[in-house]
Amino acid sequence: MQKIDVFDTTLRDGEQSAGINLNTSEKLEIAKQLEKLGVDVMEAGFPASSQGDFEAVKKIAQTVQSSIVTGLARAVKSDIDTSWDALKYGAEPHLHIFLATSPIHMTHKLKKTPDQVVEIAVESVKHAKKHFPLVQWSAEDAFRSDPDFLVRIVEKVIQAGATTINLPDTVGYATPAEYGAMFNYLKNNVKSIDKVKLSAHCHNDLGMAVANSIAAIQNGADQVEATINGIGERAGNAALEELAVALHIRKDVYQYETGIHFQEIKRTSQLVSQLTGMAIQANKAVVGKNAFAHESGIHQDGMLKDRSTYEIITPELIGETSNQLVLGKHSGRHAFKNKAVELGFDLTDEKINDAFKAFKALADKKKQISEDDLYVILTDQQIQEDDTPVYELKSVQVQYGNGSIPTASVSVKNPEGELLQEASTGSGSVEAICNTLERLVKGKVHLLDYRVTSIGKGRDALGEAVVNLTYNGKSSTGRDVAQDVLEASAKAYLNAINRQIVNERNRSFAKSV
């Protein structure tokens, strides 16, 4: 069976989803999980876009060894040089350059003639090859480009040294037949096309990203680009887990395989959802919580007699467990540490101790702790960065009753170390908390979105709150967990504020340097 490379762009295209802002430690945590998942290439970010992205890409390149680490760059020398500074530490340095090729993009965005675009593309690839052994060149909006112009420019960049050619359906407009035909046309008309990898990158605006990606494979693509849970700009990208599982389950038809470790799919999906704050829809293929649920009596009867009657994918394939209760309040530190290692965490003794304290505090409130609970506790410790003075919630109390006005009293330690206290009202408990916190933080806050979900099952399950807001005009997303959803909401609110404070400090530091 032909091996298809998987290029994961969760940390670049996926992070461009509205409302997502990952910090360096969160990006690194996802990168390490993507390596466990077995992706061939991971796009760690856009190094020239910000100092934060540069540092994240550099750290990932220094850490990840089993997957090729790449970064995105415009067809500009300064972008390429900056990317080299971040990616040169990788085991196999790889750069991804993009340049628009459709008439609408060349005319209205680039304001360049086709000849000028060809010249820019060639010069950027030549410059990149001075540093990088592997250079992927992408024709942005390839599907809406003139086929003969695509042939011309692709031939030129191959001659300049490109090792991979990516043909994106940037706006998600193609149908499977059309997208496959584009690959077939270039395969038959571009000289030396067999010397490079052909890559497919599909957006999901019309819900056909996975189908289009498979059509590309059937017509000569050697690589597919995707994101975990299908996150990405607008309606998102092709979902990596759907692509990999579809090729595996229907290998009788497709005769292709990937190097994905299927048992890591569920964990990777959960991690990306947790750290990005983007919930997985219940009926999401492969990883949704209803993907293996059977409500109909007829379906349940069939499943009891033979699982294959209604189940084409087993939960075990993607690493879905029964979420058995694993530890209780009498469990010791040694058992806790062993479970952390079993779940794939590599924490310092200090972080293990902090995680164990959090576990014990939760175990005093819950009879037994599930894997989902442990995963949240351990992940939060794994992504902890160096201590930075930020807002810290000390206490929150809410008075509420029928016929009375909800009132919140909150005490917060500010970045200067002062303990501040404030109270305010609202039409509901959450609004009262938000109104109070807004009085305590320096700056203008506007709440955009708020969501609470349970982690695990049962009345004593942890609650996860996700808050999306603007702070001094810039958007930020915060998340936190607690057994009390009001406490989780207050912590998530401050987490969003703190992220923006840290980002501003990093930007100020970068400018001063």
Secondary structure by P-SEA (a helix, b strand, c coil): cbbbbbbbcccccccccccccccaaaaaaaaaaaaaacccccccccccccaaaaaaaaaaaaccccbbbbbbbcccaaaaaaaaaacccccbbbbbbbbbcccccccccccccaaaaaaaaaaaaaaaaacccbbbbbccccccccaaaaaaaaaaaaaacccbbbbccccccccaaaaaaaaaaaaacccccccbbbbbbbbcccccaaaaaaaaaaacccbbbbbccccccccccccaaaaaaaaaaacccccccccccccaaaaaaaaaaaaaccccccccccccccccccccaaaaaaaaacccccccccccccccccccccccccccaaaaaaaaaaacccccaaaaaaaaaaaaaaaaacccccaaaaaaaaaaaaacccccccccccbbbbbbcccccbbbbbbbbcccbbbbbbccccccaaaaaaaaaaaaccbbbbbcbbbbbbcccccccbbbbbbbbbcccbbbbbbbccccaaaaaaaaaaaaaaaaaaaaaaaaaaaac
